[in-house]
Amino acid sequence: MVAFRVSINGKPYHGDFRLVPVGQNVFDVVNDVDLESYLKGVVSKELYPYWHEEAYKAQAIVARTYALY
């Protein structure tokens, strides 16, 4: 296995990557990350920084439920 870092337009991506064939010579790139890392990245981007802490907690529950579904 070869380890490497991936960044696109200066934004780093973490986790494991896999190529999923979707056609002849065509692949989707899937970024597999653990759930808690996903939540840290997504929840902070979906809410305004001045919103109440309880809104962040609720959003984490919704995002976790969506990801697991």
C-alpha positions as CSV (number, residue, x, y, z in Angstrom):
1,M,0.0,0.0,0.0
2,V,1.3,3.5,-0.9
3,A,0.4,6.4,1.4
4,F,0.0,9.8,0.0
5,R,-1.6,13.1,0.7
6,V,-4.3,14.5,-1.5
7,S,-5.2,18.2,-1.8
8,I,-7.4,19.9,-4.4
9,N,-7.2,23.6,-4.9
10,G,-5.1,23.8,-1.6
11,K,-7.8,21.9,0.4
12,P,-6.4,18.7,2.0
13,Y,-8.5,15.6,2.1
14,H,-8.0,12.9,4.7
15,G,-8.9,9.2,4.9
16,D,-8.6,6.4,2.3
17,F,-9.3,6.7,-1.4
18,R,-10.7,4.1,-3.7
19,L,-11.6,4.0,-7.4
20,V,-15.0,2.7,-8.2
21,P,-15.6,1.7,-11.9
22,V,-18.7,3.4,-13.3
23,G,-18.1,2.7,-17.0
24,Q,-15.4,1.8,-19.4
25,N,-12.2,3.6,-18.4
26,V,-14.3,5.8,-16.1
27,F,-14.0,5.8,-12.3
28,D,-15.5,7.7,-9.3
29,V,-13.1,8.5,-6.6
30,V,-14.5,7.7,-3.2
31,N,-13.0,9.2,0.0
32,D,-13.6,7.0,2.9
33,V,-13.3,8.7,6.3
34,D,-14.4,7.6,9.8
35,L,-17.7,9.0,11.0
36,E,-16.3,11.3,13.7
37,S,-13.8,12.9,11.2
38,Y,-16.6,13.4,8.7
39,L,-18.7,15.1,11.4
40,K,-15.9,17.5,12.4
41,G,-15.5,18.5,8.8
42,V,-19.1,18.9,7.8
43,V,-20.9,20.3,10.9
44,S,-18.5,23.3,11.2
45,K,-19.2,24.1,7.5
46,E,-23.0,23.9,7.7
47,L,-23.6,26.3,10.6
48,Y,-22.7,29.9,11.3
49,P,-20.0,30.4,14.0
50,Y,-22.2,32.6,16.1
51,W,-25.0,30.0,16.4
52,H,-25.8,28.4,19.7
53,E,-23.9,25.3,20.8
54,E,-27.2,23.4,20.9
55,A,-27.6,24.0,17.2
56,Y,-24.2,22.3,16.6
57,K,-25.3,19.4,18.7
58,A,-28.5,19.0,16.8
59,Q,-26.7,19.2,13.5
60,A,-24.2,16.6,14.6
61,I,-27.1,14.2,15.4
62,V,-28.7,14.9,12.0
63,A,-25.5,14.5,10.1
64,R,-24.6,11.2,12.0
65,T,-28.1,9.8,11.3
66,Y,-27.8,10.8,7.6
67,A,-24.4,9.2,7.2
68,L,-25.4,6.0,8.9
69,Y,-28.6,5.7,6.9
